[in-house]
Amino acid sequence: MATATINTVGQLGGLVIRGTAERTADGGQAHEIPLWPGSAGTLGTRTDDDTGTITIGGSGHGLASGDVVDVYWSGGMRYGMDGTVSSNAITIDGGAGDNLPAEDTTVVVTKQTEITSDFDGDELQAIAAGCDQRAHLRFYNGATYPWDLELAAGGMARWLADQGITNPLTGDAVTTIYASSDWTGLGSELIVNGDFGTGTLAGWDSATSGSGVISYLSGAAFLDTGVTVGSCTLSNAASVPLVVGETYILSVDVMSLENASVDVDISGESVDETWEGATPAQYNSYRVSFVAAGSSIAAGALIFYIFNAAAGSVHIDNISLRLRPANEAILQIGIVLDTTP
């Protein structure tokens, strides 16, 4: 059995008003999800109410073309927008919510976090959601978004059956919840990216095999394989201090074609990711988080393996490693369902 108990205390007009609501049923779900940090920037171009371009103030934003993003600003938000990425410029289009603000407004853009939550809205008896940061949720039924829910920082939203308020998910089989927050609280950089565009790999060691070579173009180090298979590696030249048990985020910007890939591995840590290229080639900003098992990343232990199986280039830039602070955006969702036939 699943039980929802919600206690409410209000102070109004000198009165303290208390209430308790409880619902018990045979099914339920509980989600506690860390939301990806957003990236602060400026709406440099406002084409119309739902189209514009945001310039991000720094690297490692973790956004890629094709991402669905939410945009926050003081007094408003727009959600479910299509994002197209070109380095630190994010073109946004569509979505719902408030009209975009005036040009040059400071905004936060963040990729939606996808939460699998398969339930029948007709069975809903109680639902509550809260987040320590400002947040937004979209409930998806496989075709449309029947319920959008906005959360104030530190606040809670709820619905209970038999309270005289219509069930917001009646008739909807919810498959997914998409969520985001306006939190941007990443720590300072822990690793040197290198000034790749000027022909230096300061802070990094490199090696090549096959016809792989390191070249430099428009601010990026890249692999140019010619017409045969080639590969190269980049590895950290100096050790990087960590705190055991803390969460860190590693990100990198990559542009590569089909038949190419970038693999990142951190020896002694739970990081081993492979990112495949695509056609047409486009910049994607990849991001992976890990909880530190050791007190440092030894020199040479953080390695990017860059492979190409055909002619072409792989661009890699904006390598970033940052601490993820304790005050991150944690979303909590509790659901009670009456699944009795």
C-alpha positions in Angstrom: 0.0 0.0 0.0 1.1 3.6 -0.6 0.1 6.4 1.7 0.3 10.2 1.1 0.1 12.5 4.2 0.2 16.2 3.6 0.3 18.6 6.5 -0.4 22.3 5.9 0.1 25.2 8.2 -0.9 28.8 7.3 -0.7 32.1 9.2 -3.3 34.5 7.9 -4.8 37.6 9.6 -3.3 36.6 13.0 -4.7 33.1 12.8 -2.7 29.8 12.5 -4.7 27.4 10.3 -3.6 23.8 10.2 -4.8 20.9 8.1 -3.9 17.3 7.3 -4.9 15.3 4.3 -4.2 11.6 3.9 -4.8 9.2 1.0 -4.0 5.5 0.9 -4.1 3.3 -2.1 -2.5 0.1 -3.5 0.0 1.7 -5.8 2.5 4.6 -5.9 5.8 6.0 -7.2 8.5 8.1 -5.7 11.2 10.0 -7.6 14.1 11.9 -6.2 16.1 13.3 -9.2 19.0 15.7 -9.4 18.3 18.1 -12.2 21.1 19.2 -14.6 22.4 22.7 -13.8 21.4 25.4 -16.3 23.7 27.9 -18.0 23.5 31.6 -17.5 23.5 33.8 -20.7 22.0 36.8 -22.5 19.2 36.8 -25.0 21.3 38.6 -27.6 18.7 38.3 -30.4 14.9 38.3 -30.0 13.4 37.4 -33.3 9.8 37.1 -32.0 7.9 35.9 -28.9 9.2 32.4 -29.2 12.4 32.6 -31.2 15.8 34.0 -30.4 19.5 33.4 -29.7 21.1 33.1 -26.3 24.8 33.6 -25.8 26.2 31.5 -23.0 28.8 33.1 -20.8 31.3 30.3 -20.7 32.1 26.7 -21.9 30.9 23.4 -20.6 27.2 24.2 -21.0 26.2 20.6 -21.8 23.7 21.5 -24.5 23.5 19.9 -28.0 21.5 20.6 -31.1 18.2 18.8 -30.9 17.9 19.2 -27.1 14.6 20.4 -25.7 15.3 23.3 -23.4 13.6 25.5 -20.9 14.5 29.2 -20.5 14.2 31.1 -17.2 14.4 34.8 -16.4 13.2 37.1 -13.6 9.5 37.1 -13.8 9.0 34.5 -16.5 9.9 31.2 -18.2 9.3 29.5 -21.5 9.6 25.7 -21.7 9.7 22.9 -24.3 11.8 25.0 -26.8 13.9 23.4 -29.6 17.6 24.2 -29.2 20.2 24.5 -32.0 23.8 24.8 -30.7 26.8 26.5 -32.3 29.6 26.7 -29.8 28.3 29.1 -27.0 25.3 30.4 -29.1 22.0 28.6 -28.5 19.2 29.3 -31.0 15.8 28.6 -29.4 12.4 28.2 -31.0 8.8 27.3 -30.2 7.7 26.0 -26.8 5.0 27.3 -24.5 4.7 29.6 -21.5 5.6 33.3 -21.3 6.7 35.3 -24.3 10.5 35.7 -24.4 11.7 38.9 -22.7 13.4 41.9 -24.3 16.8 41.6 -25.9 19.8 41.7 -23.6 17.8 40.2 -20.7 19.8 37.8 -18.5 18.4 34.3 -18.8 19.2 30.7 -17.7 18.8 28.0 -20.4 18.7 24.3 -19.3 18.2 21.0 -20.9 15.1 19.1 -19.6 15.7 16.1 -17.5 13.6 13.0 -18.5 11.9 11.0 -15.8 10.2 7.7 -16.7 6.9 7.6 -14.8 4.4 5.3 -16.3 0.9 5.6 -14.7 -2.8 6.1 -15.5 -4.0 9.6 -14.6 -7.5 8.2 -13.9 -5.9 6.2 -11.0 -4.4 9.2 -9.4 -5.2 9.8 -5.7 -2.5 12.2 -4.7 0.6 13.8 -6.1 3.0 16.2 -4.6 6.2 17.8 -6.0 8.9 20.0 -4.5 12.3 21.4 -5.3 14.8 23.5 -3.4 15.3 25.6 -6.6 12.8 27.2 -9.0 11.6 24.4 -11.3 9.2 23.3 -13.9 7.5 19.9 -14.7 5.8 18.7 -17.9 3.7 15.6 -17.8 3.7 13.8 -21.2 1.1 11.2 -22.3 2.9 10.0 -25.4 1.4 12.7 -27.7 0.6 15.9 -25.7 1.5 17.7 -22.4 -1.7 17.7 -20.4 -0.2 19.3 -17.3 2.5 21.9 -16.8 3.5 22.6 -13.2 5.7 25.4 -11.9 7.5 25.2 -8.6 8.8 28.1 -6.6 12.2 27.6 -4.9 11.7 25.6 -1.7 7.9 25.3 -2.5 5.6 22.4 -3.0 2.7 21.8 -5.4 0.1 19.1 -4.7 -3.2 17.6 -5.8 -5.4 15.2 -3.8 -8.6 13.5 -4.8 -11.9 14.5 -3.2 -10.9 18.1 -2.6 -13.2 19.7 -5.1 -10.4 20.3 -7.6 -10.4 18.5 -11.0 -7.8 15.9 -11.5 -5.3 17.5 -14.0 -4.4 14.1 -15.5 -7.9 12.6 -16.1 -7.9 10.6 -19.2 -4.1 10.7 -19.6 -1.7 7.7 -19.5 1.4 9.5 -18.3 4.6 8.0 -19.8 7.2 10.6 -19.0 7.8 13.7 -16.8 10.2 16.3 -18.2 11.7 18.7 -15.6 14.2 21.5 -15.3 15.3 24.2 -12.9 17.0 27.6 -13.0 19.9 26.4 -10.8 23.4 27.3 -12.2 25.6 26.4 -9.2 28.6 24.7 -10.6 31.9 25.2 -8.9 35.1 26.7 -10.3 37.2 25.1 -13.1 39.6 22.4 -11.8 41.3 21.6 -15.1 43.2 23.6 -17.8 41.5 23.4 -21.2 44.6 24.6 -23.1 44.6 27.4 -25.7 43.9 24.9 -28.5 43.2 27.5 -31.2 46.7 29.0 -31.0 48.4 25.7 -31.5 49.2 24.8 -27.9 48.0 21.9 -25.8 49.2 23.4 -22.5 48.1 21.2 -19.7 47.7 18.1 -21.9 49.8 15.3 -23.4 48.9 13.9 -26.8 49.7 10.9 -28.9 48.7 9.8 -32.4 48.5 6.5 -34.4 47.7 5.6 -38.0 47.3 8.8 -40.0 46.1 10.7 -37.0 47.6 14.2 -36.5 46.8 17.1 -34.1 46.0 20.3 -35.9 44.4 23.6 -34.9 41.4 25.4 -36.3 39.1 28.2 -35.1 39.8 27.7 -31.4 39.6 23.9 -31.4 42.2 21.1 -31.4 41.1 18.4 -33.8 42.1 15.1 -35.4 42.6 15.1 -39.2 42.9 11.5 -40.4 43.3 12.1 -44.1 41.9 9.0 -46.0 42.7 6.2 -43.6 41.9 5.1 -40.1 43.6 7.2 -37.5 43.4 8.1 -33.8 44.8 10.3 -31.2 44.6 10.8 -27.4 44.6 13.8 -25.1 45.4 13.2 -21.4 45.9 15.5 -18.4 49.5 16.4 -17.9 49.1 17.2 -14.2 47.1 15.6 -11.3 43.8 17.1 -10.4 42.7 17.2 -6.7 39.3 15.8 -5.8 37.3 15.3 -2.6 36.2 11.7 -1.9 32.4 11.5 -2.0 31.8 14.8 -3.8 30.1 14.9 -7.2 32.0 16.3 -10.2 30.9 17.2 -13.7 33.1 16.7 -16.7 32.1 18.3 -20.0 33.6 18.8 -23.5 32.5 20.3 -26.8 32.9 17.9 -29.8 32.2 18.2 -33.5 32.6 15.0 -35.5 31.2 13.2 -38.5 29.7 9.7 -38.9 32.3 7.0 -38.4 34.0 9.0 -35.7 33.8 8.9 -32.0 35.3 10.3 -28.8 35.7 8.1 -25.8 36.6 9.5 -22.3 37.9 7.5 -19.5 39.1 8.4 -15.9 41.1 5.6 -14.4 39.9 4.8 -10.8 36.6 6.7 -11.3 33.3 5.5 -12.7 33.7 7.4 -16.0 33.8 5.5 -19.3 31.7 7.2 -22.0 31.7 7.1 -25.8 30.1 9.8 -27.9 29.4 9.0 -31.6 29.7 11.5 -34.5 26.8 12.4 -36.7 26.0 13.7 -40.2 25.9 16.6 -40.8 28.6 17.4 -38.3 27.6 19.8 -35.6 29.0 20.9 -32.2 27.6 19.0 -29.3 28.5 19.8 -25.7 28.7 16.5 -23.7 28.5 16.1 -20.0 29.0 13.3 -17.5 28.9 13.3 -13.7 30.6 11.1 -11.2 31.1 10.7 -7.5 34.8 10.9 -6.6 36.2 7.5 -5.4 39.8 8.9 -4.9 41.4 12.1 -3.7 42.8 13.0 -7.1 42.9 12.2 -10.8 46.5 11.2 -11.4 48.5 12.7 -14.3 47.5 10.8 -17.5 44.5 9.2 -15.9 41.9 11.4 -17.7 42.1 10.4 -21.3 40.1 11.4 -24.4 40.5 8.7 -27.1 39.6 10.2 -30.5 38.9 7.8 -33.4 38.1 8.2 -37.0 37.3 5.4 -39.5 37.1 7.6 -42.6 38.4 10.9 -44.0 37.5 13.9 -41.9 38.1 15.7 -38.7 37.1 15.6 -35.1 37.1 18.9 -33.3 37.4 18.9 -29.5 37.4 22.0 -27.2 36.2 23.6 -24.0 37.1 20.7 -21.7 35.8 21.5 -18.2 35.8 19.7 -14.8 33.9 21.3 -12.0 32.6 20.4 -8.5 28.9 20.0 -8.3 27.9 21.8 -5.0 25.6 20.4 -2.3 22.9 23.0 -3.0 22.0 21.4 -6.4 18.4 21.2 -7.6 16.9 18.1 -6.2 13.4 17.4 -7.5 11.1 15.2 -5.4 7.8 13.7 -6.7 5.5 11.4 -4.8 2.5 9.7 -6.4 -0.3 7.6 -4.9 -2.4 5.5 -7.3 -5.6 3.4 -6.9 -4.9 0.6 -9.3 -7.8 -1.6 -8.1 -9.7 -3.0 -11.2 
